[in-house]
């Protein structure tokens, strides 16, 4: 099966909180690399949902402590360390974005404030920063498992067509 520049390559299962969901992998006919088609409600590299995690991060940005901000996550089967992990993942994503896009926003800003200044989007910060990266020919950088990849016009070489940040590369 194929659609446009993509052909079905495989599938895998990931957790969405306590539920397991199927993720499709497609191969791009232009660059030869495989990509996961992640549903918008599920965050890559985590078992969390985009909406609840963004709510948590916005509450943290507004000054709530981890415990108060993560109340909505508590009943969803996440571990006690999950909120701290989210804080660290956000810091990593923003640091990567600042390195890739040094002129996007004031470097003195941090976290969601920097994302808002760079993207112009306040309500959906993770989506906005990933979309911003994609629009600038980079892989998503918020809460993603793979290291940063610049999309190029050349094809993948070697034995593996998987993203260059994957094992076997």
C-alpha positions in Angstrom: 0.0 0.0 0.0 1.3 3.5 -0.8 0.0 7.0 -0.6 1.8 9.9 -2.4 5.5 9.7 -1.6 5.0 7.2 1.3 4.8 3.4 1.2 3.8 1.2 4.2 7.0 -0.2 5.8 5.8 -1.8 9.0 4.1 -1.2 12.3 4.8 -1.3 16.0 2.8 -1.0 19.3 3.3 1.7 21.9 1.5 2.6 25.1 -0.9 5.5 25.4 -1.1 5.6 29.2 -2.4 2.0 29.9 -3.7 1.3 26.4 -1.7 -0.1 23.5 -2.0 1.6 20.1 -0.6 0.6 16.7 1.8 3.0 15.0 2.5 2.7 11.3 5.9 3.2 9.8 6.2 4.4 6.3 9.1 4.7 3.9 9.5 8.0 2.0 10.2 7.3 -1.6 12.0 10.6 -1.9 14.6 10.3 0.9 14.4 6.5 1.5 14.0 7.0 5.2 11.3 5.4 7.3 9.1 7.6 9.5 6.5 6.7 12.2 3.0 8.2 11.7 2.2 9.2 15.3 -1.4 10.2 16.1 -1.7 13.8 17.3 -3.1 12.7 20.7 0.0 10.6 21.6 3.4 12.0 22.4 6.4 10.3 20.7 8.9 8.9 23.2 6.4 8.7 26.0 3.2 6.9 27.0 1.5 10.2 27.6 -1.1 12.1 25.7 -0.4 15.4 24.1 -3.3 17.3 25.7 -2.7 16.2 29.3 1.0 16.8 29.1 0.6 20.2 27.6 -1.9 21.0 30.4 0.7 19.9 32.9 3.5 22.0 31.3 1.3 25.1 31.1 0.4 24.8 34.8 4.1 24.4 35.6 4.8 27.5 33.6 2.1 29.4 35.5 3.9 28.5 38.8 2.1 25.4 40.0 4.3 22.8 41.7 4.8 19.3 40.1 2.2 17.7 42.4 -0.5 20.2 41.8 0.2 20.4 38.1 0.2 16.7 37.6 -3.1 15.9 39.3 -4.7 15.1 35.9 -2.0 12.7 35.1 -2.1 10.8 38.4 -5.0 8.5 37.6 -3.7 7.6 34.1 -1.1 5.1 35.1 2.0 7.2 34.9 4.9 6.7 37.4 5.7 9.1 40.2 8.8 10.4 38.4 6.9 11.1 35.2 6.3 14.8 35.9 10.0 15.5 36.5 10.8 13.6 33.3 8.3 15.8 31.4 10.1 18.9 32.8 13.5 17.6 31.7 12.2 16.6 28.2 10.8 20.1 27.7 14.1 21.7 28.7 15.9 19.4 26.3 13.5 20.2 23.4 13.8 24.0 24.0 17.6 23.8 24.2 17.7 21.9 20.9 15.4 24.4 19.3 17.5 27.3 20.5 20.6 25.7 19.0 18.8 25.0 15.7 16.9 28.3 15.5 19.1 30.9 17.3 17.2 33.8 15.9 13.7 32.5 16.4 13.2 34.1 19.8 15.1 35.9 22.6 17.6 33.4 24.0 17.0 34.7 27.5 13.5 33.2 27.5 13.0 29.6 28.5 10.5 26.8 28.3 7.0 27.5 27.0 7.7 31.3 27.0 10.5 30.7 24.4 8.3 28.3 22.4 5.5 30.9 22.3 7.8 33.7 21.2 9.4 31.5 18.5 6.1 30.0 17.1 3.5 32.6 18.0 1.4 29.7 19.5 0.5 29.7 23.2 -2.2 27.0 23.6 -0.5 24.0 22.0 3.3 24.5 22.7 4.6 21.0 21.9 2.6 20.7 18.7 3.7 24.3 17.7 7.4 23.6 18.2 7.3 20.3 16.3 5.4 22.0 13.5 7.9 24.9 13.5 10.8 22.4 13.2 9.0 20.5 10.4 8.4 23.8 8.5 12.1 24.4 8.7 13.1 21.0 7.3 13.9 19.4 10.7 12.4 16.3 12.3 10.1 17.0 15.3 12.2 17.9 18.4 9.7 17.9 21.2 9.5 14.6 23.1 10.9 12.5 20.3 13.1 9.4 20.5 15.3 10.1 17.6 18.1 12.6 17.6 17.6 15.7 15.4 17.6 15.0 11.7 17.7 17.5 8.9 15.6 16.4 6.0 17.8 16.3 2.9 17.2 15.7 -0.7 19.6 12.8 -0.7 18.5 9.2 -0.1 19.5 7.1 2.9 22.4 4.8 2.2 23.6 1.6 3.8 21.7 -1.4 5.0 19.1 0.4 7.1 16.4 2.8 5.9 15.5 3.8 9.5 16.0 7.3 10.8 19.7 8.0 11.4 19.2 8.1 15.1 17.9 4.6 15.3 20.0 1.5 16.4 22.0 0.0 13.6 23.2 3.3 12.3 
